[in-house]
Amino acid sequence: MKITSIISIVLHGARLLLFLLVLWLTLGWNVRKARKAFEKELIRLGMAKKDAKRLSACYSKLKNDIINSLKYSAFRTR
């Protein structure tokens, strides 16, 4: 009985970690695509490439803020 419970816990934990990894990779990929599309549009409208990159960096900063807040809420001690 205890062995099956331990195996079940390990399998569910592995499944959860895999899901979180896929979610993290998907978020990173979508942010990258959005950032590049935003840069291209700004450059197309006449903005300098350096300034477009600086503005699009907000997408990455926002993603990092979201990830950090999730980490903080998940590992916070009460």
C-alpha positions in Angstrom: 0.0 0.0 0.0 2.7 2.5 0.9 4.8 1.6 -2.1 2.0 2.3 -4.5 1.3 5.6 -2.8 4.9 6.7 -3.1 5.1 5.7 -6.8 1.8 7.6 -7.4 3.2 10.7 -5.7 6.4 10.5 -7.7 4.6 10.1 -11.0 2.2 13.0 -10.3 5.2 15.2 -9.2 7.0 14.3 -12.4 3.9 15.1 -14.5 3.5 18.4 -12.7 7.2 19.3 -13.3 6.9 18.4 -17.0 3.7 20.5 -17.3 5.5 23.5 -15.7 8.5 23.1 -18.0 6.3 23.1 -21.1 4.4 26.1 -19.7 7.7 28.0 -19.1 9.0 27.2 -22.6 5.8 28.2 -24.3 5.7 31.5 -22.4 9.3 32.2 -23.3 8.7 31.4 -27.0 5.6 33.5 -27.2 7.3 36.5 -25.5 10.2 36.2 -28.0 7.8 36.1 -31.0 5.8 39.1 -29.6 9.0 41.1 -28.9 10.4 40.5 -32.4 7.1 41.4 -34.1 6.9 44.6 -32.0 10.4 45.5 -33.0 9.8 44.9 -36.7 6.6 47.0 -36.6 8.4 49.9 -34.9 11.3 49.7 -37.3 8.8 49.5 -40.2 7.2 52.7 -39.0 10.5 54.5 -38.9 11.9 54.2 -35.4 15.6 53.6 -34.9 16.5 49.9 -34.4 18.3 50.7 -31.1 15.2 52.4 -29.7 12.9 49.7 -30.9 15.0 47.1 -29.1 15.0 49.2 -25.9 11.2 49.4 -26.0 10.7 45.8 -26.8 12.9 44.8 -23.8 9.8 45.6 -21.7 8.2 42.3 -22.9 11.1 40.3 -21.5 11.1 42.3 -18.3 7.4 41.7 -17.8 7.9 37.9 -18.4 10.7 37.8 -15.8 8.5 39.7 -13.3 5.7 37.2 -13.8 8.0 34.2 -13.4 9.6 35.7 -10.3 6.2 36.5 -8.7 5.1 32.9 -9.4 8.4 31.5 -7.8 7.9 33.8 -4.8 4.4 32.7 -4.2 5.2 29.0 -4.7 8.3 28.9 -2.4 7.2 31.5 0.2 7.3 30.3 3.7 4.4 31.1 5.9 
